[in-house]
Amino acid sequence: MPSLIEERVTLACRGDNTLVITRLKPGWPVIGDVRPLPFVERMRQYLAAR
């Protein structure tokens, strides 16, 4: 099973990584993946229910 980084690089090579900004000689500048914390999601649900 490939790591997240390997998966993203493979997508970038194919031109299918939507987070890639452009191709540069040393690699790809990208917009980072957002990884919400479980506490933040629970807090959002709590506040929405109030």
Stockholm file with secondary structure:
# STOCKHOLM 1.0

chainA/1-50         MPSLIEERVTLACRGDNTLVITRLKPGWPVIGDVRPLPFVERMRQYLAAR
#=GR chainA/1-50 SS CCCHHHHHHHHHHHTCCTTBCCCBTTBCCBCCCCCCCHHHHHHHHHHHHC
#=GC SS_cons        CCCHHHHHHHHHHHTCCTTBCCCBTTBCCBCCCCCCCHHHHHHHHHHHHC
//
